[in-house]
Amino acid sequence: MSDKLILYNIPSKVDTWSGSVAKVKYLLDANNISYETVWVPFNKIGETLAARGIKPNPEPPLYTLPAITIGDLTISDSSKIVKYFIENQDDLIKKGILKDEFKAYNDLVTPEFFQYFENFIIKSEPLHDLIYKLLLANEVHLLNDEDQQPFIESRLIKGVDIPAIERQAKELNIARIWENATNFLNRDLKESFNYPGLQRDKFLTGKFVYGDELTWADILFFTRFNHLEELAKANVEYSKIPENGLVDSEWIKAWIKRVEDIIN
Ligand SMILES: N[C@@H](CCC(=O)N[C@@H](CS)C(=O)NCC(=O)O)C(=O)O
């Protein structure tokens, strides 16, 4: 089997519907890695990954994207994928999959940091309503029609009732949710970030999130800003969100541009 790289993505009404897939896509794009996209409808994720030898997760969802295939190896889960790239850099350069040093990693940004960072964002109170109410109510409509019911059912298994969230979402104060998220992302984040051992003088002071090189931390941040914003904006019902989106800090605006220049 050839060693070409495949990225499995979920077809939808937007470019990349899943934030988790977007992270890996941005990572590949930031590194100029060539890959083929295989589109796997949401309700076919399980059978596709099982056929590629992926073991089910202990709890639902049993199979998730993103996944990549290189030769006869398939890896699912964004953290595992980035870990694989980090640990197999030399081999991947020899195979021509990576072109040079892997952008997205430095010694200070360990896999533990990635996990911390992700949990920190996902569990942050000021982002809670944006992520768990507004976007959850929106994102179902952005999936292809035939995948919407399977998605609703997959969430119900985990106790998340999307139709109920949708009904509640109609009562939400969208401007308020947006303001909380904007304040957090633009101002409070820097103060409240408290990772043990983090060299705070390097955090949000250089060109990128952590120093002057793009790291996985930039990809995680970028996904949160851009991807969440894209999803929110794509829904007509919530088109009233402020023009400037989630960004009003000059540093963040300039940083988004720097990341976009590398990804595009
Ligand atoms: N920890 C996983 C999470 C991935 C994930 O939750 N993917 C979703 C799409 S955003 C999925 O494939 N869900 C399948 C399902 O819920 O059945 C990662 O980072 O890769």
Ligand as a Chemical Component Dictionary entry (heavy atoms), coordinates in Angstrom:
data_LIG
# 
_chem_comp.id                   LIG 
_chem_comp.type                 NON-POLYMER 
_chem_comp.pdbx_formal_charge   0 
_chem_comp.three_letter_code    LIG 
# 
loop_
_chem_comp_atom.comp_id 
_chem_comp_atom.atom_id 
_chem_comp_atom.alt_atom_id 
_chem_comp_atom.type_symbol 
_chem_comp_atom.charge 
_chem_comp_atom.model_Cartn_x 
_chem_comp_atom.model_Cartn_y 
_chem_comp_atom.model_Cartn_z 
_chem_comp_atom.pdbx_ordinal 
LIG N1  N1  N 0 -11.359 13.394 21.263 1  
LIG C1  C1  C 0 -11.748 13.261 19.881 2  
LIG C2  C2  C 0 -13.127 13.800 19.687 3  
LIG C3  C3  C 0 -13.564 13.713 18.268 4  
LIG C4  C4  C 0 -15.064 13.840 18.100 5  
LIG O1  O1  O 0 -15.834 13.962 19.082 6  
LIG N2  N2  N 0 -15.512 13.795 16.844 7  
LIG C5  C5  C 0 -16.918 13.868 16.536 8  
LIG C6  C6  C 0 -17.128 14.864 15.438 9  
LIG S1  S1  S 0 -16.839 16.502 16.096 10 
LIG C7  C7  C 0 -17.404 12.528 16.046 11 
LIG O2  O2  O 0 -16.775 11.943 15.198 12 
LIG N3  N3  N 0 -18.502 12.024 16.595 13 
LIG C8  C8  C 0 -19.057 10.781 16.220 14 
LIG C9  C9  C 0 -20.275 10.442 17.064 15 
LIG O3  O3  O 0 -20.599 11.221 17.958 16 
LIG O4  O4  O 0 -20.872 9.407  16.797 17 
LIG C10 C10 C 0 -10.720 13.982 19.007 18 
LIG O5  O5  O 0 -10.163 14.997 19.453 19 
LIG O6  O6  O 0 -10.446 13.515 17.901 20 
# 
loop_
_chem_comp_bond.comp_id 
_chem_comp_bond.atom_id_1 
_chem_comp_bond.atom_id_2 
_chem_comp_bond.value_order 
_chem_comp_bond.pdbx_ordinal 
LIG N1  C1  SING 1  
LIG C1  C2  SING 2  
LIG C1  C10 SING 3  
LIG C2  C3  SING 4  
LIG C3  C4  SING 5  
LIG C4  O1  DOUB 6  
LIG C4  N2  SING 7  
LIG N2  C5  SING 8  
LIG C5  C6  SING 9  
LIG C5  C7  SING 10 
LIG C6  S1  SING 11 
LIG C7  O2  DOUB 12 
LIG C7  N3  SING 13 
LIG N3  C8  SING 14 
LIG C8  C9  SING 15 
LIG C9  O3  DOUB 16 
LIG C9  O4  SING 17 
LIG C10 O5  DOUB 18 
LIG C10 O6  SING 19 
# 
